[in-house]
Amino acid sequence: MSATKILAACMMLAAQTYDLPPAVLVGIYKAEGGQPGMEMKNKNGTYDLGPMQINTTWIPQLAEKWDVSRDTARTWVRDDVCTNVGVAAWILRSHLEETGNITQAIAHYHSRTPIHGTKYKTRVISILKNQGLVQQAQR
């Protein structure tokens, strides 16, 4: 199976598991631009990992949840596509439960700092529109 098909299957499974619109996961993936095995260092010293660019601030909580070492959790999140996408969906679902609003959840996926989160949310929504994954309301 091709890497694209595996990614698509992982996104569909994660969207179904966490009751999220699959298109939103696609939009986040395209906005993040990550790849399996990828680590991007941030200005604050954290790293973003894998296809959905999961921030390493989540690693301690994931390691505890999975009852594995932090190194193991980091490796799984960085290198395993389905784990990475599943964690992204879990994070997005937690933000959606907190905010009650999918666009605010998208903003929080990136940052709780309004200026950064709003810019990211706008970018993801633009990607969704440009890819034909959401329709604009007719006036």
Rosetta constraint file for C-alpha pairs under 8 A:
AtomPair CA 1 CA 5 HARMONIC 6.40 0.50
AtomPair CA 1 CA 6 HARMONIC 6.69 0.50
AtomPair CA 2 CA 6 HARMONIC 6.31 0.50
AtomPair CA 3 CA 7 HARMONIC 6.13 0.50
AtomPair CA 4 CA 8 HARMONIC 6.15 0.50
AtomPair CA 5 CA 9 HARMONIC 6.08 0.50
AtomPair CA 6 CA 10 HARMONIC 6.11 0.50
AtomPair CA 6 CA 81 HARMONIC 7.99 0.50
AtomPair CA 7 CA 11 HARMONIC 6.14 0.50
AtomPair CA 7 CA 81 HARMONIC 6.62 0.50
AtomPair CA 7 CA 82 HARMONIC 7.13 0.50
AtomPair CA 8 CA 12 HARMONIC 6.22 0.50
AtomPair CA 9 CA 13 HARMONIC 6.17 0.50
AtomPair CA 10 CA 14 HARMONIC 6.04 0.50
AtomPair CA 10 CA 81 HARMONIC 7.36 0.50
AtomPair CA 10 CA 82 HARMONIC 5.05 0.50
AtomPair CA 10 CA 85 HARMONIC 6.59 0.50
AtomPair CA 10 CA 86 HARMONIC 7.45 0.50
AtomPair CA 11 CA 15 HARMONIC 5.94 0.50
AtomPair CA 11 CA 22 HARMONIC 6.54 0.50
AtomPair CA 11 CA 25 HARMONIC 6.68 0.50
AtomPair CA 11 CA 26 HARMONIC 7.53 0.50
AtomPair CA 11 CA 82 HARMONIC 7.65 0.50
AtomPair CA 11 CA 85 HARMONIC 6.28 0.50
AtomPair CA 11 CA 86 HARMONIC 7.61 0.50
AtomPair CA 12 CA 16 HARMONIC 6.11 0.50
AtomPair CA 12 CA 22 HARMONIC 6.05 0.50
AtomPair CA 13 CA 17 HARMONIC 5.98 0.50
AtomPair CA 14 CA 18 HARMONIC 6.06 0.50
AtomPair CA 14 CA 20 HARMONIC 7.97 0.50
AtomPair CA 14 CA 85 HARMONIC 6.70 0.50
AtomPair CA 14 CA 86 HARMONIC 5.11 0.50
AtomPair CA 14 CA 89 HARMONIC 5.94 0.50
AtomPair CA 15 CA 19 HARMONIC 5.52 0.50
AtomPair CA 15 CA 20 HARMONIC 4.67 0.50
AtomPair CA 15 CA 21 HARMONIC 6.09 0.50
AtomPair CA 15 CA 22 HARMONIC 5.22 0.50
AtomPair CA 15 CA 25 HARMONIC 7.44 0.50
AtomPair CA 15 CA 89 HARMONIC 6.61 0.50
AtomPair CA 16 CA 20 HARMONIC 6.52 0.50
AtomPair CA 16 CA 22 HARMONIC 7.94 0.50
AtomPair CA 18 CA 89 HARMONIC 6.35 0.50
AtomPair CA 18 CA 90 HARMONIC 6.49 0.50
AtomPair CA 18 CA 93 HARMONIC 6.23 0.50
AtomPair CA 19 CA 93 HARMONIC 7.78 0.50
AtomPair CA 20 CA 24 HARMONIC 7.54 0.50
AtomPair CA 20 CA 89 HARMONIC 7.49 0.50
AtomPair CA 20 CA 93 HARMONIC 7.18 0.50
AtomPair CA 21 CA 25 HARMONIC 7.24 0.50
AtomPair CA 22 CA 26 HARMONIC 6.51 0.50
AtomPair CA 23 CA 27 HARMONIC 6.15 0.50
AtomPair CA 23 CA 128 HARMONIC 7.10 0.50
AtomPair CA 23 CA 133 HARMONIC 5.94 0.50
AtomPair CA 23 CA 134 HARMONIC 7.76 0.50
AtomPair CA 24 CA 28 HARMONIC 6.20 0.50
AtomPair CA 24 CA 124 HARMONIC 7.92 0.50
AtomPair CA 24 CA 128 HARMONIC 7.42 0.50
AtomPair CA 25 CA 29 HARMONIC 6.07 0.50
AtomPair CA 25 CA 88 HARMONIC 7.97 0.50
AtomPair CA 25 CA 89 HARMONIC 7.22 0.50
AtomPair CA 26 CA 30 HARMONIC 6.17 0.50
AtomPair CA 26 CA 128 HARMONIC 7.98 0.50
AtomPair CA 27 CA 31 HARMONIC 6.09 0.50
AtomPair CA 27 CA 124 HARMONIC 5.34 0.50
AtomPair CA 27 CA 125 HARMONIC 7.26 0.50
AtomPair CA 27 CA 127 HARMONIC 5.93 0.50
AtomPair CA 27 CA 128 HARMONIC 5.55 0.50
AtomPair CA 28 CA 32 HARMONIC 5.97 0.50
AtomPair CA 28 CA 52 HARMONIC 6.93 0.50
AtomPair CA 28 CA 106 HARMONIC 7.98 0.50
AtomPair CA 28 CA 124 HARMONIC 6.04 0.50
AtomPair CA 29 CA 33 HARMONIC 5.98 0.50
AtomPair CA 29 CA 34 HARMONIC 7.22 0.50
AtomPair CA 29 CA 51 HARMONIC 6.51 0.50
AtomPair CA 29 CA 52 HARMONIC 5.29 0.50
AtomPair CA 30 CA 124 HARMONIC 7.95 0.50
AtomPair CA 30 CA 127 HARMONIC 7.45 0.50
AtomPair CA 31 CA 123 HARMONIC 7.07 0.50
AtomPair CA 31 CA 124 HARMONIC 6.02 0.50
AtomPair CA 31 CA 127 HARMONIC 7.38 0.50
AtomPair CA 32 CA 51 HARMONIC 7.19 0.50
AtomPair CA 32 CA 52 HARMONIC 5.91 0.50
AtomPair CA 32 CA 53 HARMONIC 6.13 0.50
AtomPair CA 33 CA 51 HARMONIC 6.52 0.50
AtomPair CA 33 CA 52 HARMONIC 7.34 0.50
AtomPair CA 33 CA 53 HARMONIC 7.87 0.50
AtomPair CA 34 CA 38 HARMONIC 6.43 0.50
AtomPair CA 34 CA 49 HARMONIC 7.52 0.50
AtomPair CA 34 CA 50 HARMONIC 5.42 0.50
AtomPair CA 34 CA 51 HARMONIC 3.78 0.50
AtomPair CA 34 CA 52 HARMONIC 5.86 0.50
AtomPair CA 34 CA 53 HARMONIC 5.82 0.50
AtomPair CA 35 CA 50 HARMONIC 5.08 0.50
AtomPair CA 35 CA 51 HARMONIC 4.17 0.50
AtomPair CA 35 CA 52 HARMONIC 7.82 0.50
AtomPair CA 36 CA 49 HARMONIC 7.98 0.50
AtomPair CA 36 CA 50 HARMONIC 4.59 0.50
AtomPair CA 36 CA 51 HARMONIC 5.54 0.50
AtomPair CA 36 CA 78 HARMONIC 6.11 0.50
AtomPair CA 36 CA 79 HARMONIC 4.89 0.50
AtomPair CA 36 CA 80 HARMONIC 6.53 0.50
AtomPair CA 36 CA 81 HARMONIC 6.11 0.50
AtomPair CA 37 CA 49 HARMONIC 7.26 0.50
AtomPair CA 37 CA 50 HARMONIC 5.51 0.50
AtomPair CA 37 CA 78 HARMONIC 5.09 0.50
AtomPair CA 37 CA 79 HARMONIC 4.48 0.50
AtomPair CA 37 CA 80 HARMONIC 7.89 0.50
AtomPair CA 38 CA 48 HARMONIC 7.93 0.50
AtomPair CA 38 CA 49 HARMONIC 5.70 0.50
AtomPair CA 38 CA 50 HARMONIC 4.87 0.50
AtomPair CA 38 CA 51 HARMONIC 7.37 0.50
AtomPair CA 38 CA 78 HARMONIC 6.45 0.50
AtomPair CA 38 CA 79 HARMONIC 7.65 0.50
AtomPair CA 39 CA 47 HARMONIC 6.06 0.50
AtomPair CA 39 CA 48 HARMONIC 5.58 0.50
AtomPair CA 39 CA 49 HARMONIC 4.78 0.50
AtomPair CA 39 CA 50 HARMONIC 6.55 0.50
AtomPair CA 39 CA 53 HARMONIC 7.85 0.50
AtomPair CA 39 CA 78 HARMONIC 7.22 0.50
AtomPair CA 40 CA 47 HARMONIC 5.28 0.50
AtomPair CA 40 CA 48 HARMONIC 5.08 0.50
AtomPair CA 40 CA 49 HARMONIC 6.68 0.50
AtomPair CA 40 CA 53 HARMONIC 7.92 0.50
AtomPair CA 41 CA 45 HARMONIC 6.41 0.50
AtomPair CA 41 CA 46 HARMONIC 6.03 0.50
AtomPair CA 41 CA 47 HARMONIC 4.41 0.50
AtomPair CA 41 CA 48 HARMONIC 6.52 0.50
AtomPair CA 42 CA 46 HARMONIC 5.41 0.50
AtomPair CA 42 CA 47 HARMONIC 5.60 0.50
AtomPair CA 42 CA 48 HARMONIC 7.27 0.50
AtomPair CA 46 CA 55 HARMONIC 6.77 0.50
AtomPair CA 46 CA 56 HARMONIC 5.86 0.50
AtomPair CA 46 CA 57 HARMONIC 6.96 0.50
AtomPair CA 47 CA 55 HARMONIC 5.64 0.50
AtomPair CA 47 CA 56 HARMONIC 5.44 0.50
AtomPair CA 48 CA 53 HARMONIC 4.47 0.50
AtomPair CA 48 CA 54 HARMONIC 5.05 0.50
AtomPair CA 48 CA 55 HARMONIC 4.34 0.50
AtomPair CA 48 CA 56 HARMONIC 6.20 0.50
AtomPair CA 49 CA 53 HARMONIC 4.44 0.50
AtomPair CA 49 CA 54 HARMONIC 4.93 0.50
AtomPair CA 49 CA 55 HARMONIC 6.26 0.50
AtomPair CA 49 CA 56 HARMONIC 7.17 0.50
AtomPair CA 49 CA 77 HARMONIC 6.62 0.50
AtomPair CA 49 CA 78 HARMONIC 4.75 0.50
AtomPair CA 50 CA 54 HARMONIC 6.77 0.50
AtomPair CA 50 CA 77 HARMONIC 6.61 0.50
AtomPair CA 50 CA 78 HARMONIC 4.39 0.50
AtomPair CA 50 CA 79 HARMONIC 6.29 0.50
AtomPair CA 50 CA 80 HARMONIC 7.87 0.50
AtomPair CA 50 CA 81 HARMONIC 7.35 0.50
AtomPair CA 50 CA 84 HARMONIC 6.47 0.50
AtomPair CA 51 CA 78 HARMONIC 7.87 0.50
AtomPair CA 51 CA 81 HARMONIC 6.90 0.50
AtomPair CA 51 CA 84 HARMONIC 6.82 0.50
AtomPair CA 51 CA 85 HARMONIC 7.44 0.50
AtomPair CA 52 CA 84 HARMONIC 6.44 0.50
AtomPair CA 52 CA 85 HARMONIC 6.29 0.50
AtomPair CA 52 CA 88 HARMONIC 6.40 0.50
AtomPair CA 54 CA 58 HARMONIC 7.46 0.50
AtomPair CA 54 CA 77 HARMONIC 7.38 0.50
AtomPair CA 54 CA 84 HARMONIC 7.18 0.50
AtomPair CA 54 CA 87 HARMONIC 7.64 0.50
AtomPair CA 54 CA 88 HARMONIC 6.71 0.50
AtomPair CA 55 CA 59 HARMONIC 7.82 0.50
AtomPair CA 56 CA 74 HARMONIC 7.43 0.50
AtomPair CA 58 CA 62 HARMONIC 6.20 0.50
AtomPair CA 59 CA 63 HARMONIC 5.91 0.50
AtomPair CA 59 CA 70 HARMONIC 6.19 0.50
AtomPair CA 59 CA 73 HARMONIC 6.22 0.50
AtomPair CA 59 CA 74 HARMONIC 6.10 0.50
AtomPair CA 60 CA 64 HARMONIC 6.28 0.50
AtomPair CA 60 CA 70 HARMONIC 6.03 0.50
AtomPair CA 61 CA 65 HARMONIC 6.10 0.50
AtomPair CA 62 CA 66 HARMONIC 5.97 0.50
AtomPair CA 62 CA 70 HARMONIC 7.97 0.50
AtomPair CA 62 CA 73 HARMONIC 6.48 0.50
AtomPair CA 63 CA 67 HARMONIC 5.63 0.50
AtomPair CA 63 CA 68 HARMONIC 5.03 0.50
AtomPair CA 63 CA 69 HARMONIC 5.68 0.50
AtomPair CA 63 CA 70 HARMONIC 5.20 0.50
AtomPair CA 63 CA 72 HARMONIC 7.56 0.50
AtomPair CA 63 CA 73 HARMONIC 5.26 0.50
AtomPair CA 64 CA 68 HARMONIC 6.59 0.50
AtomPair CA 64 CA 69 HARMONIC 7.88 0.50
AtomPair CA 66 CA 73 HARMONIC 7.81 0.50
AtomPair CA 68 CA 72 HARMONIC 6.20 0.50
AtomPair CA 68 CA 73 HARMONIC 6.49 0.50
AtomPair CA 69 CA 73 HARMONIC 6.30 0.50
AtomPair CA 70 CA 74 HARMONIC 6.01 0.50
AtomPair CA 71 CA 75 HARMONIC 6.15 0.50
AtomPair CA 72 CA 76 HARMONIC 6.18 0.50
AtomPair CA 73 CA 77 HARMONIC 6.13 0.50
AtomPair CA 74 CA 78 HARMONIC 5.96 0.50
AtomPair CA 75 CA 79 HARMONIC 5.75 0.50
AtomPair CA 75 CA 80 HARMONIC 7.77 0.50
AtomPair CA 76 CA 80 HARMONIC 5.29 0.50
AtomPair CA 76 CA 83 HARMONIC 6.47 0.50
AtomPair CA 76 CA 84 HARMONIC 7.43 0.50
AtomPair CA 77 CA 81 HARMONIC 7.67 0.50
AtomPair CA 77 CA 83 HARMONIC 5.74 0.50
AtomPair CA 77 CA 84 HARMONIC 4.76 0.50
AtomPair CA 77 CA 87 HARMONIC 7.60 0.50
AtomPair CA 78 CA 84 HARMONIC 6.71 0.50
AtomPair CA 79 CA 84 HARMONIC 7.71 0.50
AtomPair CA 80 CA 84 HARMONIC 6.09 0.50
AtomPair CA 81 CA 85 HARMONIC 6.16 0.50
AtomPair CA 82 CA 86 HARMONIC 5.87 0.50
AtomPair CA 83 CA 87 HARMONIC 6.09 0.50
AtomPair CA 84 CA 88 HARMONIC 6.27 0.50
AtomPair CA 85 CA 89 HARMONIC 6.22 0.50
AtomPair CA 86 CA 90 HARMONIC 6.14 0.50
AtomPair CA 87 CA 91 HARMONIC 6.09 0.50
AtomPair CA 88 CA 92 HARMONIC 6.11 0.50
AtomPair CA 89 CA 93 HARMONIC 5.96 0.50
AtomPair CA 90 CA 94 HARMONIC 6.21 0.50
AtomPair CA 91 CA 95 HARMONIC 6.36 0.50
AtomPair CA 91 CA 109 HARMONIC 6.92 0.50
AtomPair CA 92 CA 96 HARMONIC 6.10 0.50
AtomPair CA 92 CA 105 HARMONIC 6.04 0.50
AtomPair CA 92 CA 106 HARMONIC 6.80 0.50
AtomPair CA 92 CA 109 HARMONIC 6.03 0.50
AtomPair CA 93 CA 97 HARMONIC 6.12 0.50
AtomPair CA 93 CA 105 HARMONIC 7.73 0.50
AtomPair CA 94 CA 98 HARMONIC 6.23 0.50
AtomPair CA 95 CA 99 HARMONIC 6.02 0.50
AtomPair CA 95 CA 100 HARMONIC 7.97 0.50
AtomPair CA 95 CA 104 HARMONIC 7.84 0.50
AtomPair CA 95 CA 105 HARMONIC 4.74 0.50
AtomPair CA 95 CA 106 HARMONIC 7.84 0.50
AtomPair CA 95 CA 108 HARMONIC 6.52 0.50
AtomPair CA 95 CA 109 HARMONIC 7.13 0.50
AtomPair CA 96 CA 100 HARMONIC 5.16 0.50
AtomPair CA 96 CA 101 HARMONIC 5.80 0.50
AtomPair CA 96 CA 102 HARMONIC 5.75 0.50
AtomPair CA 96 CA 104 HARMONIC 7.49 0.50
AtomPair CA 96 CA 105 HARMONIC 4.87 0.50
AtomPair CA 99 CA 104 HARMONIC 6.51 0.50
AtomPair CA 99 CA 105 HARMONIC 6.43 0.50
AtomPair CA 100 CA 105 HARMONIC 7.84 0.50
AtomPair CA 101 CA 105 HARMONIC 6.11 0.50
AtomPair CA 102 CA 106 HARMONIC 6.20 0.50
AtomPair CA 103 CA 107 HARMONIC 6.36 0.50
AtomPair CA 103 CA 121 HARMONIC 6.42 0.50
AtomPair CA 104 CA 108 HARMONIC 6.19 0.50
AtomPair CA 104 CA 121 HARMONIC 7.47 0.50
AtomPair CA 105 CA 109 HARMONIC 6.09 0.50
AtomPair CA 106 CA 110 HARMONIC 6.96 0.50
AtomPair CA 106 CA 117 HARMONIC 7.71 0.50
AtomPair CA 106 CA 120 HARMONIC 7.71 0.50
AtomPair CA 106 CA 121 HARMONIC 5.61 0.50
AtomPair CA 106 CA 124 HARMONIC 7.85 0.50
AtomPair CA 107 CA 111 HARMONIC 6.17 0.50
AtomPair CA 107 CA 112 HARMONIC 7.04 0.50
AtomPair CA 107 CA 114 HARMONIC 7.91 0.50
AtomPair CA 107 CA 116 HARMONIC 7.79 0.50
AtomPair CA 107 CA 117 HARMONIC 4.06 0.50
AtomPair CA 107 CA 118 HARMONIC 5.66 0.50
AtomPair CA 107 CA 119 HARMONIC 7.82 0.50
AtomPair CA 107 CA 120 HARMONIC 5.99 0.50
AtomPair CA 107 CA 121 HARMONIC 4.74 0.50
AtomPair CA 108 CA 112 HARMONIC 4.88 0.50
AtomPair CA 108 CA 117 HARMONIC 5.87 0.50
AtomPair CA 109 CA 117 HARMONIC 7.75 0.50
AtomPair CA 110 CA 116 HARMONIC 7.46 0.50
AtomPair CA 110 CA 117 HARMONIC 5.77 0.50
AtomPair CA 110 CA 120 HARMONIC 6.64 0.50
AtomPair CA 111 CA 116 HARMONIC 5.95 0.50
AtomPair CA 111 CA 117 HARMONIC 4.77 0.50
AtomPair CA 112 CA 116 HARMONIC 7.58 0.50
AtomPair CA 112 CA 117 HARMONIC 5.98 0.50
AtomPair CA 113 CA 117 HARMONIC 5.90 0.50
AtomPair CA 114 CA 118 HARMONIC 5.69 0.50
AtomPair CA 115 CA 119 HARMONIC 6.29 0.50
AtomPair CA 116 CA 120 HARMONIC 6.23 0.50
AtomPair CA 117 CA 121 HARMONIC 6.03 0.50
AtomPair CA 118 CA 122 HARMONIC 6.12 0.50
AtomPair CA 119 CA 123 HARMONIC 6.28 0.50
AtomPair CA 120 CA 124 HARMONIC 6.22 0.50
AtomPair CA 121 CA 125 HARMONIC 6.15 0.50
AtomPair CA 122 CA 126 HARMONIC 6.06 0.50
AtomPair CA 123 CA 127 HARMONIC 6.23 0.50
AtomPair CA 124 CA 128 HARMONIC 6.24 0.50
AtomPair CA 125 CA 129 HARMONIC 6.21 0.50
AtomPair CA 126 CA 130 HARMONIC 6.02 0.50
AtomPair CA 127 CA 131 HARMONIC 5.99 0.50
AtomPair CA 128 CA 132 HARMONIC 6.19 0.50
AtomPair CA 128 CA 133 HARMONIC 4.93 0.50
AtomPair CA 128 CA 134 HARMONIC 5.76 0.50
AtomPair CA 129 CA 133 HARMONIC 5.89 0.50
AtomPair CA 129 CA 134 HARMONIC 5.35 0.50
AtomPair CA 129 CA 135 HARMONIC 6.55 0.50
AtomPair CA 129 CA 136 HARMONIC 7.40 0.50
